[in-house]
Amino acid sequence: MNALTQSIRFWETLHHLINREGMRLVHLNEREETAWIEDDRQKPYHLIRLALKNYDWSNQLQRDIEKIKERAQQVRKRLGLRQANVTNVILSAYLPVDDYERYTNEALPLTAGGKKQFRTLIIPLGDLKNRLFPIATEWKLKEMPPYLPESYIEDDEQEEHLLRTLKYNVKQSLRKQEETEKGVFLFGKPYFTFLLLGIILLVFGLVEMAGSTTSTLSLIQFGAKFDPLILEGEWWRFFSAMFLHIGFLHLFMNSLALFYLGGAVERIFGTSRFIIIYFLAGFIGSVSSFVFNDNVSAGASGAIFGCFGALLYFGLIHKRLFFRTMGMNVIVILVINLAFGFLVPMVDNGAHIGGLIGGFAGSAIVGLPKQKGARSKTLALLAAVTGSAILLLAGYSQDAESERIYVIYYQMARESAEAGDYETALHFLNQFEEGTQYITDDRILREAAFLLSYTQIRTGEIEEAKDNLEQLVNDYPGFHEAQYNLALIYYEEGSYEEALERVEQALEADPGNNDYQDLKSELEDLN
C-alpha cells in the first residue's frame, strides 16, 4: 500500500466520522495527518485521536503514547471534559517488528461507565474493515465507513484527486462548524445595550446637576425604589430605579457589566428578545427588593444579573458550546458576585437573585433564535407570571414600618435641612416621629430630636423648639449642642441666668469650643 493510499484511508475515516456520524472535529493537523474528535452525540462524551503513523519499533510507539497522554489532558481541560475517556486510534500500514501489544488495547470490552480512561488502538490498514468493526460497534456508529476498494483507483492521478476531494470536504465541514458556532454568538448587534448605557449616563448627569447621586433625597425624587411610596401607588419605581445609580463607582461597575454582559446577551438572543429579558429581569429584581429589602434601592444590578440568567439558559440549551467558550468564567463571576452580596450588608442581594431568576425565566419565555418548543415557552411564561404575582402580593401585603424605613425619613430630613429646605425637613421629621418606637439606635433618636428643634427654630416655631430642647437636655445632659441652642433661645428671651447655666453645661462637655466661650463671656458681662 503506497503513501497516497494510506492517506486516503485516514481521510476517508475522518470524513465518515465528521460528515456521516456527526462527530465534532476539535483539531486537525493536515501535515502530520492527525485529528482530535469530540464524540458528543450522546453521553458520556469522549474524545478520539485519529492518526496515520507507522512505527518500526515498539519503543517509538511507547514514546508517542506518553506524549499523547499529556496532550489528552490539555485537550480535556480546554474542552471542559476533564472526566472524558480518550481513545487514541492509530492507522498503520505496518506494525512494529518487536512486541508492541503491551502498549495497546483491544476495542472491546466496552468502556461505558468509565471515567478519564486512556486507550491506544493500533489498526493495520491492510485489515482495516475487520479491525474497525468492533470499534464501530463500541462507538455505536450508524454504519461502517464505505472505504473505496483499491482496485477502483487506477492511477496516482485518481488517488491525488480523491485525496484532495476528501481533504476539501473535511476542511469545509470544519469551517461550517466554526461558522455555525460563531453564528450562535453573533445573531444580533448590541444596539439596545448602547442605548441603555446612554440613558443611564444621561440620568446620572441629570441627578448630579439637580442634587447628588449619593443623596437619599435626590435618588427618591428621581424614582429610586422606596417601599412606602410604592405602597402609595408609585409602581413605576420598579422600572425607574433601574436607571439610577448611587455614586460614580456604582455607575462605573454596572456600566462595565452591562457593556459586556448585556452586549453578549443581545448578540446571542437578538435585540427584541434582549429587551424583554432585560426589563423582565429588572422588574422581578425590583419586586424582590421591594419584598426583602427596606433600603432605598437603585441601579441596573437586577437587570444585569438577569443577563447572567440569560447566559445560564443559553448554557442549558447549548451545554457543550457554553462550557467550551465562556461557561466557567460566567459561573465563577456569578458565584463571586452572589457571595459578595451575602457578605456585604448594603448590597441588595434580593434584587440580584430576583434578577437572575427573572433573566432565566425571560430567556425561557422568548427562547433562543430558531428555538422551537411553544409548550415550554408557555410554561415559562406561566411560571414567571405566577412568581411575579406571589412576590407582588407579598410586597403589597407588608406595612412600610420598620427601623430602616424611619431612618430613611430622618436621612431625608437631614439632607433637606442642609439644603435650607426647612419646611420639607419638618415634613420628614414628622413622619420620622410616627415611628420612633421602631428605632433601636439611641443616637439616631437624639440627633433626630435635635434636628427637629433646629428646624423649628429656622421656621419660627421657637416655643416648640424650646420645649423639645428642654426635653432633650433633660434626657441627655451631655448633649452640648442642644445645651448651646437652648442657651441661645434663653438669651434671645432675655433669660440671661438660664442661658448662662446652659452654656456652662455645654462647656463642661466641650470646653474648647470658642462659640460657647464667647457666649459665656457675653452673658457674664450682662449678668
Beta strands, then each sheet from edge to edge (+ up, - down):
strand 1: 24-29
strand 2: 34-39
strand 3: 46-52
strand 4: 85-92
strand 5: 118-124
sheet 1: 1+ 2- 3+ 4+ 5+
end
